[in-house]
Amino acid sequence: MASASTFVSVVVPIYNMQRYLAETITSILASHYDAFEVILMDDGSQDDSLAIAREFAQKDSRIKVFSQSNAGASAARNHAIRLAQGPYILPVDADNNITPDYIREAAAYLDTHPEVKVVSCQVDYCGDKSGPMHFVPFSLPMLARKNMIDNCAMYRKQDWEACGGYAEHIKGREDWAFWIAMFKRGGEFHRLPMLGFHYRVHANSKRKATQKRKHQLIEELNELHPEFYEAMLLGPLHYHRSWSKFLNVCHRCLHPRKWKVSEAYPALEMFVKTLPRQFEYNKGEIIYQGRNELRRFEIEGKSYVIKSFRKPNLANRIAYGFLRKSKAQRSYEYAEKLLQLGILTPQPVAYYQERSGLLFDKSYYVSLASEKTIHFKDIDSLSPEQQDCFLKAVGILTARLHEAGIYHKDYSGGNILVNFRQEEAQPLQAELEILDLNRMRFGKVSVERGCANFDRFHINEEALKVMV
């Protein structure tokens, strides 16, 4: 049995449920468990739901009533959980009922099984439908295709916090998106053998309402969890959900892809494999949009920059992948080569490329975001000392590139970054990184050709003398 210190917060979002609310609250208060509170969150009801909730609260100190402007069940549930005092959370919809032993048994199981994230139970229907609700055994591939866990399941508040709560833009089946968010980070699920709650079916129940927006729900799930669906189904969830994996395999036959992820970043593989969808869903922060596009992504406390290359002309669409490496692959490999030579560039993380039939279609290059913030093109804003230091450092870097047999065809002020550092009693030093590597060429660099590398810097003669 759960200890008295394991406090459970039962959260009930309410919207126009005056017909069923009293029965729901009564079933919760009849629980054979002492350490719990009931948070009733009215979501802008237009009937007497809020008055009913307040009437119960006046009679029982375990009940707390709050209200908000109508924002949907997810927002109401998140609001209630933020106010919750218990380490365990049990959501209950305002038209369902729980059995007297459910809270006690679910809390006891969480107490003794730290590896379990979610505890549910057996369910039966009431209202316009009767009989037991049938469940298939839990698995992540099945969860990808089907919502296997009803909303009325107990979990830890810390896990709710870790996965960011319920997605408030999803209206209906928001619990499905939430369970994916929770379990894609690991953990186990357990279904108690006991009957734990009664699911009410009626004309206005969410189960019926959400059936009408299945297409939209699937798109929302794909957008929220592209890496999860890549891992489970080899691609997105389809309208005919059971066929999703087969359809994705067929798509891959027609759209073959190639990718590489640095051994230092193995956890990013699913993210890299979903880069086309990350851009399609407009994720990340746009930091440049022109011929190519740059986006910044924050993942597990690290910042990454992804470059999406424009689709090439027809000749290169034929050549890339067969006769010539893609720009993304060259960027990755050239960055590794520069770092081996001791020449700084943002750490290469991965590349991804994809064909449509025999034609090259799209490619992406991933690197760590640079910590250097000053571009060479901003040199006029620096102090004279910094300008002199910067110019000399660029001259030395250019010479090192040429001596190593590297000619950077996009060598310009916009592709050189710097940070300055000065240790005590030491002269100012500039640390440089170079960007946009896919057009580098390798071989002997003549003096004439090397001097031409400065043509795109647009600096005066005095500055050029300092560099040389």
Secondary structure, DSSP 8 states (H G I E B T S, - for coil): ---TT--EEEEEEESS-TTTHHHHHHHHHT-S-SSEEEEEEE-S-SSSHHHHHHHHHHH-TTEEEEE-SS--HHHHHHHHHHH---SEEEE--TT-EE-TTHHHHHHHHHHH-TTEEEEEEEEEEEES--EE-------HHHHHHS--S-S--EEEHHHHHHTTS--TT--S-HHHHHHHHHHTT--EEEEEEEEEEEEEE-TT-HHHHHGGGHHHHHHHHHHH-HHHHHHHHSS---SSGGGHHHHHHHHHHHS-EEEEE-TT-GGGHHHHHTHHHHHHTT-SEEEEESSSEEEEEEETTEEEEEEEE----HHHHHHBTTTB--HHHHHHHHHHHHHHTT-----EEEEEEEEETTEEEEEEEEEE--S--EEGGGGGGS-HHHHHHHHHHHHHHHHHHHHTTEEETT-SGGGEEEEEE--TTS--EEEEEE---TTEEES---HHHHHHTTGGG---HHHHHHH-
